[in-house]
Amino acid sequence: MGLTTSLHYEAEEFGIKVSTLCPTFVDTPIFDKATAINIDKLLMSKQLKKQKMMSPQQLANITFAGVHKNKPIICPMPMRKTMDVIFTIFPSLHRALMRIVCKVSRKARLT
């Protein structure tokens, strides 16, 4: 994101728009069709269904609106601005949350 943000402001002078799209959960069949290596697909699928996933159309609308507004970072996650403030003020909270995300992902791996 840092590289893209820098490039966004560097290229702006030449009329070039540069944005980065942060990932989010999108309701597509890609995971169902993918070949999983060392992952329990059923468990991972259950965990993904717990997430509030957006439709591909919602993601497209957010993406195009962000590019149109020339946003350097397009992040369709709910509460992104609130989380940005919290992560800036409390970086240790960000690390703790990322560790939880990694732990949950690892549980879906087969041993």
C-alpha positions in Angstrom: 0.0 0.0 0.0 2.9 2.3 0.7 4.4 1.9 -2.7 1.0 2.4 -4.4 0.3 5.5 -2.3 3.6 7.0 -3.3 3.1 6.1 -6.9 -0.4 7.6 -6.7 1.0 11.1 -5.8 4.0 10.9 -8.2 1.9 9.9 -11.2 -0.9 12.5 -10.4 1.2 15.3 -12.0 1.1 13.4 -15.3 -2.7 12.8 -15.2 -2.2 9.1 -14.3 -4.4 7.6 -11.7 -3.0 4.8 -9.4 -5.1 3.1 -6.8 -4.8 -0.1 -4.7 -7.7 -2.3 -3.9 -7.5 -3.9 -0.4 -9.0 -7.4 -0.3 -12.3 -8.3 1.3 -14.6 -11.3 1.3 -16.6 -11.5 -2.0 -19.2 -14.1 -2.5 -17.9 -15.9 -5.6 -17.5 -19.7 -6.3 -13.7 -19.4 -6.7 -12.9 -21.1 -3.4 -15.4 -24.0 -4.1 -13.7 -24.7 -7.5 -10.1 -24.2 -6.2 -7.8 -27.1 -5.4 -6.9 -26.9 -1.7 -3.5 -28.1 -0.5 -3.3 -29.0 3.1 -6.6 -27.2 3.9 -9.8 -28.7 5.1 -12.1 -27.1 2.5 -15.3 -27.8 4.5 -13.9 -26.1 7.6 -12.6 -23.2 5.6 -15.9 -22.8 3.8 -17.8 -22.7 7.1 -15.4 -20.0 8.4 -15.9 -18.0 5.2 -19.7 -18.2 5.5 -19.5 -16.6 8.9 -18.0 -13.5 7.3 -20.3 -10.8 5.9 -19.4 -11.3 2.2 -20.3 -8.7 -0.4 -21.6 -9.4 -3.9 -19.3 -9.0 -6.9 -21.5 -6.1 -8.0 -21.1 -4.3 -4.7 -17.3 -4.7 -4.9 -17.4 -3.4 -8.5 -19.5 -0.4 -7.5 -17.1 0.5 -4.6 -14.0 0.0 -6.8 -15.3 2.1 -9.7 -16.4 4.9 -7.3 -13.0 4.9 -5.6 -11.2 5.0 -9.0 -13.5 7.8 -10.2 -12.8 9.8 -7.0 -9.0 9.1 -7.5 -8.6 7.5 -4.1 -5.1 6.1 -3.5 -6.5 3.3 -1.3 -9.8 1.6 -2.0 -10.9 -0.5 1.0 -14.4 -1.9 0.8 -14.3 -3.4 4.3 -17.0 -2.1 6.7 -15.7 0.2 9.4 -12.4 0.7 7.6 -12.0 4.3 8.7 -12.7 3.5 12.3 -10.3 0.6 12.2 -7.6 2.8 10.6 -7.8 5.3 13.5 -7.7 2.5 16.1 -4.8 0.8 14.4 -2.9 4.1 14.1 -3.4 4.9 17.8 -3.0 1.3 19.1 -0.6 -0.5 16.7 -0.4 -3.4 19.2 -4.1 -4.0 18.8 -3.5 -4.3 15.1 -0.8 -6.9 15.6 -3.1 -8.8 18.0 -6.0 -8.9 15.6 -3.7 -10.0 12.7 -2.4 -12.9 14.9 -6.0 -14.0 15.6 -6.8 -13.9 11.9 -3.7 -16.1 11.2 -4.6 -18.5 14.0 -8.1 -19.0 12.6 -6.7 -19.6 9.1 -4.2 -22.1 10.4 -7.0 -24.1 12.1 -8.4 -24.9 8.7 -5.1 -26.5 7.6 -4.8 -30.2 7.8 -2.2 -31.6 10.1 
